Amino acid sequence: MSDVLLGLSGLTKAYPGVVANRDISFQIAKGEVHALLGENGAGKSTLVKTIYGLVRPDSGTMQLDGKPYHPAEPRAARAAGVAMVFQHFSLFEALTVAENVALGMENPPPMAALAQRITEISNAYGLPLSPERTVGDLSAGERQRVEIIRCLLQDPQLLIMDEPTSVLTPQEVSTLFETLRRLRAEGRSILYISHKLEEIRAICDSATVLRHGEVVGSCDPRTTSARDMAEMMVGASLQTPSRAPVLAGEIALELKSLSLPSPRAFGTPLHNVSLILRRGEILGIGGVAGNGQDELLLALSGEMRSPAGMIWLNGSDVGTSRPNDRRKLGLLAAPEERLGHAAAPDMSLSENALLTGALREKLVDGGFINWAKTTAFARRIIETFDVRTPGPHVAARALSGGNLQKFVVGREILQNPAVLVVNQPTWGVDAAAAAAIRQALLDLAARGAAVVVVSQDLDELMEISDRFAALNAGHLSEARDARGLGIDDIGLMLGGAKAEVAA
């Protein structure tokens, strides 16, 4: 019996104007955690969609457990023993865990039997979860468990995981890795996609590196440094973000006991959130997804207005001001959700540049749009932030997630804000792009802007923040100097502890 579970040979897939995958060949062994690495736009998404039956290759072949494998749709892939946990969960918040799992099954058993099976699987793999709980009440880590359990009920031989730790706490990452090691010990294989290279080193047995749609190398992550893997991905030396010491200036943004309900049914209200942010300073705010991050950004951007006296910008009360009024004063924001919130999917990049840049870039004159200036602004974003796209005429939804992220963050930074609030600035972007975005934020602060970075990536926050605070259930901890903060201190802050941290 061969120890190869999945073999790819010469897979090629082209779209108009771009070859997404070119002659891709590699193997995944049985009982192996295999990493798939590459920059944004390197072809990873197209490749895993091909393996999962969402995309048909133009040429090339696949073999699964020694037999020809060419799934026409995901249903066929699942029947063959291939399952996938996507980066963005596809769950209905108003339904229970069991009801969500049933929706993903071809022929679900009676609900009582399914609930029992969910309990058995969740306990067996260290993913405790009650089938009766409503998904809207679950944390991000618990929602991921629903997706994993839904896959495990299919008894897969290959599990594809796309950015599985992007919304997890360090403790939840440890739990997930224990589950993956258990699956590996059973002889199952895992194709693991992540931009967190230290995690790749901790869990993966081998790695295949893509660049511009082609395989450019492979390595053993256990003996290869994160920096070396990143440089294999980009084909160049990686620059580490740096900033000269900056003295914090006058107060730019102040929140005074900000309390607001969430506009969403399963959202998190804000409770007495207070902070002071000075010019030239970067404040990092950490927290597990669903603890009030979205609500905080909505309140600061003006999309959700607050009573007077709670939000102050450069000494002026702006709590009741609309988003455009705040933009005129220099308070800009880049939300977490790229498509639908930060960018209109079917609009071109030029049109998306206009949406937030019209005022500060003076793209409208006398009620008429200056399309030459608008296109030039979009092109400047693309060039400055290395957005991989044919041009500003391309629709936002045509970009890879990481490239759209670079465009959205770059669009706000290039408007020279006095205060920038950004949620998940490097979500889903590769190591080189993440370094470039972090450097841009550091440079912005060095020019005197005040920056709030909301992120679930603690390494990112510790790298660029001057001070750190944590959101838990809508409460913001007191901000502390980021230098010298240990992982135990951070863990306590994320969990909402106060007295222990201060002790």
C-alpha positions as CSV (number, residue, x, y, z in Angstrom):
1,M,0.0,0.0,0.0
2,S,1.3,3.4,-0.9
3,D,1.7,5.9,1.9
4,V,0.5,8.7,-0.5
5,L,-3.0,9.9,0.1
6,L,-3.3,12.7,-2.5
7,G,-1.2,13.1,-5.5
8,L,-1.4,16.2,-7.8
9,S,0.3,16.1,-11.2
10,G,0.5,19.1,-13.6
11,L,-2.6,20.9,-12.4
12,T,-3.2,24.1,-14.4
13,K,-6.1,26.5,-14.1
14,A,-6.3,29.8,-16.1
15,Y,-8.8,32.7,-15.9
16,P,-9.0,35.6,-18.3
17,G,-5.7,37.5,-18.0
18,V,-4.1,35.3,-15.3
19,V,-2.9,31.8,-14.8
20,A,-3.9,30.9,-11.2
21,N,-2.2,27.5,-11.1
22,R,0.5,26.4,-13.5
23,D,1.7,22.8,-13.6
24,I,1.3,22.1,-9.9
25,S,2.6,18.8,-8.7
26,F,3.1,17.5,-5.1
27,Q,2.0,14.7,-2.8
28,I,0.3,14.6,0.6
29,A,1.2,11.5,2.7
30,K,-1.2,9.6,4.8
31,G,-1.1,10.7,8.5
32,E,0.6,14.0,7.5
33,V,-0.1,17.7,8.3
34,H,1.0,19.3,5.0
35,A,1.3,23.1,4.8
36,L,0.4,25.1,1.7
37,L,2.3,28.4,1.8
38,G,2.3,31.4,-0.5
39,E,1.7,35.1,-0.8
40,N,-1.8,36.5,-1.5
41,G,-2.6,35.7,-5.1
42,A,-0.1,32.8,-5.2
43,G,-2.8,30.4,-6.2
44,K,-3.6,28.6,-2.9
45,S,-7.4,29.3,-3.0
46,T,-7.7,28.1,-6.6
47,L,-5.8,24.9,-5.7
48,V,-7.8,23.9,-2.7
49,K,-11.0,24.7,-4.5
50,T,-9.9,22.3,-7.2
51,I,-9.2,19.6,-4.6
52,Y,-12.6,20.2,-3.0
53,G,-14.5,20.2,-6.3
54,L,-15.4,23.8,-6.5
55,V,-13.1,24.5,-9.5
56,R,-12.3,22.2,-12.4
57,P,-8.7,22.3,-13.7
58,D,-7.9,23.0,-17.3
59,S,-5.3,20.2,-17.3
60,G,-3.5,17.9,-15.0
61,T,-4.6,14.9,-12.8
62,M,-5.3,14.0,-9.2
63,Q,-5.2,10.7,-7.4
64,L,-6.7,10.0,-4.1
65,D,-5.5,6.9,-2.3
66,G,-4.2,5.5,-5.5
67,K,-7.3,6.0,-7.6
68,P,-8.2,8.7,-10.1
69,Y,-9.9,11.7,-8.4
70,H,-11.7,14.4,-10.3
71,P,-14.6,15.7,-8.2
72,A,-17.3,17.6,-10.2
73,E,-18.6,19.3,-7.1
74,P,-18.0,19.4,-3.3
75,R,-20.6,16.7,-2.7
76,A,-18.4,14.3,-4.7
77,A,-15.3,15.4,-2.8
78,R,-17.0,14.7,0.5
79,A,-18.2,11.3,-0.7
80,A,-14.6,10.5,-1.6
81,G,-13.4,11.4,1.8
82,V,-12.3,15.1,1.4
83,A,-13.6,17.7,3.8
84,M,-12.9,21.4,4.1
85,V,-13.1,24.0,6.9
86,F,-13.3,27.4,5.3
87,Q,-11.8,30.6,6.7
88,H,-15.2,32.3,6.9
89,F,-17.8,30.2,8.7
90,S,-21.1,29.3,7.0
91,L,-23.4,29.0,10.0
92,F,-26.9,30.3,10.7
93,E,-26.7,32.2,14.0
94,A,-30.4,31.7,14.9
95,L,-30.2,27.9,14.6
96,T,-28.7,25.4,17.1
97,V,-25.4,23.5,16.6
98,A,-27.3,20.3,15.6
99,E,-29.5,22.1,13.2
100,N,-26.5,23.8,11.5
101,V,-24.7,20.4,11.2
102,A,-27.8,18.8,9.8
103,L,-28.0,21.4,7.0
104,G,-24.6,20.3,5.8
105,M,-25.5,16.6,5.5
106,E,-27.0,14.8,2.5
107,N,-29.2,12.6,4.6
108,P,-29.2,13.7,8.2
109,P,-30.4,11.3,10.9
110,P,-33.2,12.1,13.3
111,M,-32.2,15.1,15.4
112,A,-31.9,13.1,18.7
113,A,-29.5,10.7,17.1
114,L,-27.5,13.5,15.4
115,A,-27.2,15.3,18.7
116,Q,-25.9,12.2,20.4
117,R,-23.4,11.7,17.6
118,I,-22.2,15.3,17.8
119,T,-21.6,14.9,21.5
120,E,-19.7,11.7,21.0
121,I,-17.4,13.2,18.3
122,S,-16.9,16.5,20.1
123,N,-15.8,14.7,23.3
124,A,-13.7,12.1,21.4
125,Y,-11.6,14.9,19.7
126,G,-11.4,17.3,22.6
127,L,-13.9,19.8,21.2
128,P,-16.6,19.9,23.8
129,L,-19.8,21.4,22.4
130,S,-23.5,21.1,23.3
131,P,-25.6,20.3,20.2
132,E,-28.6,22.3,21.8
133,R,-26.8,25.6,22.0
134,T,-27.7,28.4,19.6
135,V,-24.8,29.3,17.3
136,G,-25.4,33.1,17.8
137,D,-24.4,32.5,21.5
138,L,-21.1,30.8,20.7
139,S,-17.6,32.3,20.7
140,A,-15.6,32.3,17.5
141,G,-13.6,29.3,18.7
142,E,-16.8,27.3,19.4
143,R,-18.2,28.2,16.0
144,Q,-15.1,26.7,14.4
145,R,-15.7,23.6,16.4
146,V,-19.1,23.3,14.8
147,E,-17.4,23.4,11.3
148,I,-14.8,20.9,12.3
149,I,-17.3,18.5,13.9
150,R,-19.5,18.8,10.8
151,C,-16.5,17.7,8.8
152,L,-15.5,14.9,11.2
153,L,-19.0,13.4,10.9
154,Q,-18.2,12.7,7.3
155,D,-15.2,10.5,8.4
156,P,-12.8,12.3,6.1
157,Q,-9.4,11.0,5.1
158,L,-8.2,14.5,4.0
159,L,-9.2,17.6,5.9
160,I,-8.4,21.0,4.3
161,M,-8.2,23.9,6.8
162,D,-8.0,27.5,5.6
163,E,-6.6,30.0,8.1
164,P,-8.0,27.9,11.0
165,T,-6.5,29.9,13.9
166,S,-7.3,33.5,12.7
167,V,-10.1,33.9,15.2
168,L,-8.8,31.8,18.1
169,T,-7.2,32.7,21.4
170,P,-3.8,31.0,22.2
171,Q,-5.6,28.5,24.4
172,E,-8.0,27.7,21.6
173,V,-5.1,27.2,19.2
174,S,-3.6,24.7,21.6
175,T,-6.9,22.8,21.8
176,L,-7.1,22.8,18.0
177,F,-3.6,21.5,17.6
178,E,-4.3,18.7,20.0
179,T,-7.3,17.7,17.8
180,L,-5.1,17.8,14.7
181,R,-2.5,15.7,16.3
182,R,-5.1,13.2,17.2
183,L,-6.4,13.1,13.6
184,R,-2.9,12.6,12.4
185,A,-2.3,9.7,14.8
186,E,-5.4,8.1,13.3
187,G,-3.8,8.2,9.9
188,R,-5.8,11.1,8.5
189,S,-4.1,13.8,6.5
190,I,-4.5,17.6,6.8
191,L,-3.8,20.3,4.2
192,Y,-3.1,23.3,6.3
193,I,-3.2,26.9,5.0
194,S,-2.0,29.7,7.3
195,H,0.0,32.9,7.2
196,K,1.1,32.3,10.8
197,L,4.4,30.7,10.1
198,E,5.3,29.9,13.7
199,E,2.1,27.8,13.9
200,I,3.2,26.1,10.7
201,R,6.4,25.2,12.4
202,A,4.6,23.9,15.4
203,I,2.0,21.6,13.7
204,C,3.1,20.8,10.1
205,D,5.3,17.9,8.9
206,S,6.1,19.3,5.5
207,A,5.3,22.3,3.4
208,T,4.8,23.2,-0.3
209,V,5.5,26.8,-1.3
210,L,3.6,28.5,-4.2
211,R,4.6,31.7,-5.9
212,H,2.7,33.3,-8.8
213,G,0.7,30.1,-9.3
214,E,3.7,27.7,-9.4
215,V,5.4,25.4,-7.0
216,V,8.8,27.0,-6.1
217,G,9.9,24.7,-3.4
218,S,9.2,22.6,-0.4
219,C,10.6,22.3,3.1
220,D,10.4,20.7,6.5
221,P,8.8,23.5,8.7
222,R,10.1,21.8,11.8
223,T,13.7,22.6,10.8
224,T,13.1,25.8,8.7
225,S,12.8,29.2,10.3
226,A,9.7,31.3,9.8
227,R,11.8,34.0,8.1
228,D,13.3,31.5,5.7
229,M,9.8,30.2,4.8
230,A,8.5,33.8,4.3
231,E,11.4,34.6,2.0
232,M,10.7,31.4,0.0
233,M,7.2,32.7,-0.5
234,V,8.1,36.2,-1.7
235,G,11.4,35.3,-3.4
236,A,13.2,38.2,-1.7
237,S,14.6,39.2,1.7
238,L,11.9,40.1,4.2
239,Q,12.0,43.5,5.9
240,T,11.2,43.7,9.6
241,P,9.0,46.7,10.5
242,S,10.8,49.4,12.5
243,R,10.2,52.8,13.9
244,A,12.3,55.4,15.6
245,P,11.2,56.3,19.1
246,V,8.4,58.8,19.0
247,L,7.3,61.0,21.9
248,A,3.5,60.9,22.3
249,G,1.9,64.3,21.8
250,E,-1.4,65.9,22.6
251,I,-4.5,63.9,23.2
252,A,-6.1,63.1,19.8
253,L,-8.9,60.8,20.8
254,E,-10.7,60.3,24.1
255,L,-13.5,58.0,25.1
256,K,-15.4,58.7,28.3
257,S,-17.5,55.9,29.6
258,L,-18.8,54.9,26.1
259,S,-21.8,52.6,26.5
260,L,-23.9,51.5,23.5
261,P,-26.1,48.6,22.6
262,S,-25.1,46.4,19.6
263,P,-27.1,46.9,16.4
264,R,-27.0,43.2,15.8
265,A,-29.2,40.5,17.5
266,F,-26.1,38.5,18.6
267,G,-23.7,41.4,19.0
268,T,-21.9,42.6,22.1
269,P,-22.9,45.9,23.7
270,L,-20.1,48.3,24.9
271,H,-19.9,49.0,28.6
272,N,-18.2,52.1,30.0
273,V,-15.3,52.0,27.5
274,S,-12.8,54.7,28.3
275,L,-9.4,55.4,26.7
276,I,-7.0,58.2,25.9
277,L,-5.0,58.1,22.6
278,R,-2.2,60.6,21.9
279,R,-0.7,61.8,18.6
280,G,2.2,59.6,17.5
281,E,0.9,56.7,19.5
282,I,-0.3,53.2,18.5
283,L,-2.8,51.6,20.9
284,G,-3.3,47.9,20.3
285,I,-6.6,46.4,21.3
286,G,-6.8,42.6,21.6
287,G,-9.6,40.2,22.2
288,V,-11.3,37.1,20.9
289,A,-13.8,37.8,18.1
290,G,-17.2,38.8,19.2
291,N,-16.3,40.7,22.3
292,G,-17.2,44.2,21.0
293,Q,-14.6,44.9,18.3
294,D,-17.1,45.6,15.6
295,E,-19.3,47.7,17.8
296,L,-16.2,49.8,18.9
297,L,-15.3,50.5,15.3
298,L,-18.9,51.4,14.4
299,A,-19.0,53.8,17.3
300,L,-15.7,55.4,16.5
301,S,-16.3,55.7,12.7
302,G,-19.7,57.3,13.3
303,E,-21.8,54.5,11.8
304,M,-23.2,54.0,15.2
305,R,-23.6,57.3,17.0
306,S,-23.4,57.8,20.7
307,P,-24.8,60.3,23.2
308,A,-23.0,63.6,23.5
309,G,-19.9,63.7,25.8
310,M,-18.6,60.1,25.1
311,I,-16.3,60.5,22.1
312,W,-13.9,63.4,21.8
313,L,-11.6,64.2,18.8
314,N,-8.9,66.8,19.2
315,G,-10.9,68.3,22.1
316,S,-14.3,68.4,20.2
317,D,-17.3,66.2,21.1
318,V,-18.0,64.1,17.9
319,G,-20.2,61.5,19.4
320,T,-23.3,62.6,17.5
321,S,-21.4,63.4,14.3
322,R,-21.9,61.4,11.1
323,P,-19.0,59.5,9.4
324,N,-18.3,62.1,6.8
325,D,-18.2,64.9,9.4
326,R,-15.6,62.8,11.4
327,R,-13.6,62.2,8.2
328,K,-13.4,66.0,7.6
329,L,-11.9,66.3,11.0
330,G,-9.4,63.5,10.3
331,L,-10.9,60.4,12.0
332,L,-10.8,57.5,9.5
333,A,-11.6,53.9,9.9
334,A,-11.0,50.6,8.1
335,P,-13.5,47.8,9.2
336,E,-12.7,44.1,9.4
337,E,-15.3,42.9,6.9
338,R,-13.7,43.6,3.5
339,L,-16.5,42.8,1.1
340,G,-19.8,44.6,1.8
341,H,-18.5,46.9,4.5
342,A,-15.0,48.2,3.7
343,A,-15.6,47.7,-0.1
344,A,-18.6,47.4,-2.4
345,P,-18.0,44.0,-4.1
346,D,-19.3,44.9,-7.6
347,M,-17.8,48.4,-7.8
348,S,-14.4,49.0,-9.4
349,L,-11.4,49.9,-7.3
350,S,-11.7,53.5,-8.5
351,E,-15.3,53.6,-7.3
352,N,-14.3,52.1,-4.0
353,A,-11.5,54.7,-3.7
354,L,-14.1,57.4,-4.2
355,L,-16.4,56.0,-1.5
356,T,-14.2,57.0,1.4
357,G,-11.7,59.4,-0.3
358,A,-14.1,61.9,-1.9
359,L,-13.8,64.4,0.9
360,R,-10.2,64.3,1.9
361,E,-8.8,63.8,-1.6
362,K,-11.2,66.3,-3.1
363,L,-12.5,63.9,-5.8
364,V,-15.8,65.7,-6.2
365,D,-16.1,69.3,-7.4
366,G,-19.4,71.1,-7.6
367,G,-21.3,67.9,-7.3
368,F,-19.4,66.3,-10.2
369,I,-17.0,63.4,-9.8
370,N,-13.5,64.0,-11.1
371,W,-12.8,60.6,-12.5
372,A,-9.2,61.4,-13.5
373,K,-8.3,62.3,-10.0
374,T,-10.3,59.3,-8.6
375,T,-8.5,56.9,-10.9
376,A,-5.2,58.4,-10.1
377,F,-5.9,58.0,-6.3
378,A,-6.9,54.3,-6.9
379,R,-3.7,53.8,-8.9
380,R,-1.6,55.4,-6.1
381,I,-3.1,53.0,-3.6
382,I,-2.4,50.0,-5.9
383,E,1.2,51.0,-6.5
384,T,2.1,52.1,-3.0
385,F,0.7,49.0,-1.3
386,D,1.6,46.5,-4.1
387,V,-2.0,45.5,-4.8
388,R,-1.9,42.6,-7.3
389,T,-4.6,43.6,-9.8
390,P,-4.7,44.4,-13.6
391,G,-5.8,48.0,-12.7
392,P,-8.2,50.3,-11.0
393,H,-11.1,49.3,-13.3
394,V,-11.2,45.8,-11.7
395,A,-14.2,45.0,-9.4
396,A,-13.4,44.6,-5.7
397,R,-14.7,41.1,-5.6
398,A,-12.2,40.0,-8.2
399,L,-9.3,40.6,-5.9
400,S,-7.9,37.9,-3.5
401,G,-8.8,38.6,0.1
402,G,-5.3,39.7,1.0
403,N,-5.0,42.1,-2.0
404,L,-8.3,43.7,-1.2
405,Q,-7.2,44.1,2.4
406,K,-4.1,45.9,1.2
407,F,-6.3,48.2,-0.9
408,V,-8.7,49.0,1.9
409,V,-6.0,49.7,4.5
410,G,-3.9,51.7,2.0
411,R,-6.9,53.7,0.9
412,E,-7.3,55.1,4.5
413,I,-3.6,55.5,5.2
414,L,-2.9,57.6,2.1
415,Q,-5.6,60.1,3.2
416,N,-3.2,61.1,6.0
417,P,-5.7,60.7,8.9
418,A,-5.2,62.5,12.2
419,V,-6.7,59.4,13.9
420,L,-6.9,56.0,12.2
421,V,-8.9,53.1,13.6
422,V,-8.3,49.8,11.9
423,N,-9.8,46.4,12.7
424,Q,-7.8,43.3,11.7
425,P,-5.3,45.2,9.4
426,T,-3.5,42.1,8.2
427,W,-6.3,39.6,8.2
428,G,-5.5,36.9,5.6
429,V,-2.5,38.6,4.1
430,D,0.9,37.0,3.6
431,A,4.0,37.7,5.7
432,A,5.5,40.2,3.3
433,A,2.2,42.1,2.9
434,A,1.6,42.0,6.7
435,A,5.1,43.5,7.3
436,A,4.4,46.2,4.7
437,I,1.0,47.1,6.3
438,R,2.5,47.2,9.8
439,Q,5.3,49.4,8.6
440,A,2.8,51.7,7.0
441,L,1.0,52.0,10.3
442,L,4.2,52.7,12.1
443,D,5.2,55.3,9.6
444,L,1.8,56.9,9.9
445,A,2.2,57.2,13.7
446,A,5.8,58.5,13.2
447,R,4.3,61.4,11.2
448,G,2.1,62.3,14.2
449,A,-1.1,60.4,13.6
450,A,-2.8,58.5,16.4
451,V,-3.6,54.9,15.6
452,V,-5.9,52.3,17.1
453,V,-5.2,48.8,15.9
454,V,-7.8,46.2,16.8
455,S,-6.5,42.7,16.1
456,Q,-6.7,39.1,17.2
457,D,-3.1,38.6,16.3
458,L,-1.2,39.1,19.5
459,D,2.2,38.9,17.9
460,E,1.1,41.8,15.6
461,L,0.0,43.9,18.5
462,M,3.1,43.4,20.5
463,E,5.2,44.2,17.4
464,I,3.7,47.6,16.7
465,S,1.8,48.8,19.8
466,D,3.0,51.4,22.3
467,R,0.2,50.4,24.7
468,F,-2.1,47.4,24.9
469,A,-5.7,47.0,26.1
470,A,-8.1,44.1,25.9
471,L,-11.8,43.8,25.0
472,N,-13.8,41.3,26.9
473,A,-17.6,41.1,26.7
474,G,-17.8,44.8,25.7
475,H,-15.5,46.0,28.5
476,L,-12.1,47.5,27.8
477,S,-9.2,46.9,30.2
478,E,-6.9,49.7,31.3
479,A,-4.2,50.2,28.6
480,R,-0.8,49.1,29.7
481,D,2.7,49.7,28.2
482,A,3.2,47.0,25.6
483,R,6.9,46.6,26.4
484,G,7.4,43.9,29.0
485,L,3.9,42.5,28.9
486,G,4.1,38.7,29.2
487,I,1.8,36.1,27.7
488,D,0.3,35.4,31.1
489,D,-0.5,39.1,31.6
490,I,-2.1,39.3,28.2
491,G,-4.1,36.1,28.8
492,L,-5.5,37.5,32.0
493,M,-6.4,40.8,30.3
494,L,-8.2,38.9,27.4
495,G,-10.1,36.9,29.9
496,G,-11.4,40.0,31.7
497,A,-9.2,39.7,34.8
498,K,-8.4,42.9,36.6
499,A,-7.1,42.4,40.1
500,E,-4.8,39.6,39.1
501,V,-3.2,41.7,36.3
502,A,-2.7,44.6,38.6
503,A,-1.1,42.5,41.3
